[in-house]
Amino acid sequence: MDEKSLPGRLPERDRPWVMRTYAGHSSAAETNALFRRNLAKGQTGLSVAFDLPTQTGYDPDHDLAAGEVGRVGVPVSHLGDMRRLFDGIPLADMNTSMTINAPAMWLLGLYGTVAAEQGAELARCAGTTQNDIIKEYLSRGTHIFPPAASLRLTADVIAYTLREMPRWNPVNICSYHLQEAGATPVQEVAFALATAVAVLDAVRDGGQVPAQRMGDVVQRISFFVNAGVRFVEEIAKMRAFGALWDEITRERYGVEDPRQRRFRYGVQVNSLGLTEAQPENNVQRIVLEMLGVTLSRTARARAVQLPAWNEALGLPRPWDQQWSLRMQQVLAYESDLLEYPDLFDGSHVMTALVDEIVTGARAELATVLEMGGAVAAVESGYLKSALVASLADRRRRIEAGSDVVVGVNRFTETEPSPLTAAGAEAVVQVDPAVEVAASAAVRAWRADRDAAAVDAALARLRADAATTTNLMTATLECVRAGVTTGEWAAVLREVFGEYRAPTGLTGASGSGGDEGLAEVRARVAATARELGSGRLRLLVGKPGLDGHSNGAEQIAVRARDAGFEVIYQGIRLTAGQIVAAAVEEDVDLVGLSVLSGSHLAAVPAVLDGLRAAGRPELPVVVGGIIPAGDAEQLRAAGVARVFTPKDFALTGIIDELVTVIRQTNDLCR
């Protein structure tokens, strides 16, 4: 008997999902070489990581870009960079995902222009711009403009692609970072769907898209989700996502065609759950997380990208990315997963779990909509506060041991890992010369263009931004004139202004059930009395463009629970702003959080600033993804303590901060 005719099998094996690795570093040329290697190994799509200056609308030679160029992605400053990024890669045949949000319109303009230069028909180009600004205010921190202006840019891109690039996903509603910021499955589903409603309402009410074409808009909305290690729960979450999306698009937007209502999503599995301790355990975590978004056929991801085992240590090497790609290929091509219908249809356990998530998410979504929608819930601080509180609760469970993390809070005895024996060679090191070269290159680009054409294009962008005109036409004119990323964003900053999102710390507490906190609280109070101050004062600072604030916020919450007065002004601060706040607030300790890899530039700038301000004795501690060698350099420069992801016990960290203050002030322990 032909095994394909056996009961329960599909008549034809399913096609695998699009397989990607999230890639980009150093320069467009270096990243292009990495893309080509990955495609040659069987990767079937591209996922572009842009560096923080590009994501936040700055050129490499801007002061705020110092130390950040090429670190967490590739710098793309103008059309020439985009040409080099995709040199020799036929964009008409490629499915490209670009993780870009505030400047999504700009990067899409660059991409489409390069595709047209290659001879591609824009109508054939397939891919995605992430373009979900709401979650940037809540978790990732690369927002630029206020919510209303940001939604306008998103709606303009949707209207443009509907007309010119119908195979393109103009927005990727991103719940990935919500989970990393603390969201429970219910919150992740509800908050992401609230964002989707905000986007679709803006398109529906904006007048650019006829009502009869809302179904075409809906079918190009994609989602980008996170899959954690609790893979049974993750399967249920994805099935719940699909059920609610079908309900919302049918009832709120009147989409009758079930094919247009299909929930379409890509996934990056949970990088936050990867550990620095015993990093070899990350391999099995990644595999289990991949199963959560592939096992259920009716809720299977359309595209998957996996992190590498060593992403908690630094930037993965090509071999590490290859390992993650091979995980996908083994599942798709060696296993029999794609030969069967949905494995969970009819499961009482799965049905009950899905119903539980649907019920909770429907209620949470209703709460947000009653507030006026996702934008109102961002501006009020409701969404951010909910995420900070949920993450604090998760951290408390890990510290208490009720949530087990193998190798971190249980089974910590270990043999030395041969995977990390090479030390710094286990991750890619970004040469500081990259930033110097990128800065020189963008200055040369500016000098070698038609200045009058640039001025005219920027003037049109400024004029159109002051009206309700779709900004894509003016943006494309800027692309062709040779405008840079920083210049395009600067004009829109002038017109729209910038936005500082709520921090979400008000009312959050993560100390419930922590028996050690009382002792630390007593040390904090005693130290304050000995110093003759009312309370110890801690400044938590986020220097540079790194917007991943989860760790800083959790330290701030626990320090406040321990009795510190905490000064936290949010993300994206210059060294000068941090120093000024430290002096003005007369703090006892400065804590810096840097997760982008720019610590060797950002931290010394703060130390130098404190010395120049006459406060050289003020202790500074640093937390982040910091290799051992870099930690030694920071300590030699004057940093009192360096904390890395292996330091997961927040109360212990706060206790150590008290010790630093006491040692600095010559107090006995």
Summary of the structure (lengths in Angstrom):
residues: 669
radius of gyration: 24.8
end to end distance: 78.4
largest distance: 86.9
contacts: 2409
relative contact order: 0.11
helix: 52%
strand: 10%
